[in-house]
Amino acid sequence: MKKIILTGDRPTGNLHIGHYVGSIQNRLKLQEAGDYEKFYLMIADTQALTDNADNVDKVKNNIIQVAIDYLSAGIDPNKVTIFIQSQVPELAEMTMYFMNLVTLSRLTRNPTVKEETKMRGFTSSIPVGFMCYPISQAADILAFDANIVPVGDDQLPMIEQTREISRAFNSTYKQNVLVLPEAVLPENETCRRLVGTDGSAKMSKSAGNCIYLKDEPDVIKQKIMNAYTDPNHIKVTDPGKVEGNVVFEYLDAFCKDEHFAKYLPEYKNLEELKVHYRRGGLGDVKIKLFLNNIMQELLAPIRERRKELEKNVDEIYKMLFENGKKASAVAAQTLQRMKDAMGINYLKFLKK
Ligand code: TRP
């Protein structure tokens, strides 16, 4: 099977370490494996606008920020086609046709949309566009015949809904026009949904609990030193809890045995460190400084590349625009196939 990969992010803020372990790491792995036909990475500005209609500047300014985050994290523009969603108007047209295949009650059952609706305080004032973004996300994926979608946990309901839409389209119009995509999740469960530094369920900009890829060393350290651990672990000698402890969650996600040899040679691996913490006698400062060393090592080269890339913003925009044209041409072909299957290709009525 030829592999076509597509994934993306909303440009509502800079990318953080939750994005890194949740999706960027898998993207880098796929990029390096190289056994794909096409790899698209979409900056989903149209989707970001579904709950930012009055905040266009935020979305606009974050497009380049996210592009720089991608490139500085190691996404190679020669291997991956990075583009801006709104430059592919075919996606909006597809969304219209897909809307007819989805019920309102199905939309309201999407758990991620439910959670986001709650977080944003939308009660009876949910914008229709926001409610429908899973349908537009299905278009993002299906337009490119993408069968592999590397994402974090929270995107699973979107992929599920995309599969339903694809099946509904193929069965309604009795042709096998659209693919059935599969989500690719990180193997490590902690990485699928990284907790915030405050210990809340998800790292998110609005909760102010993120460590960003672009953060300066002192900011990273300060966020780690203030991270939530175990509130009952008061004296060093107290036994500590590892579950729900942000520092251990992050160590689960980021630390490798080599880090112990380099920064904390008294322990062989994370298991040993956990045993000691649980038993008592291991202080929070020590584990936080260890985590800080690991994060600094990961983020320093990303930050340095970012500083270089920031000098060439025009070139990045140019690359995005060129890719947008290519992506639009690909989506146009899929749209044509859809219209043929639906029988709404009226031009065919013209006698030559
Ligand atoms: N919903 C994703 C997010 O919130 C962004 C996104 C838009 C996406 N279209 C996509 C992800 C298609 C994967 C595939 O970050």
Residues whose N, C-alpha, C, O or C-beta is under 5 A from the ligand:
A	BS01	LIG	L6 T7 G8 D9 R10 A44 Q47 Q137 D140
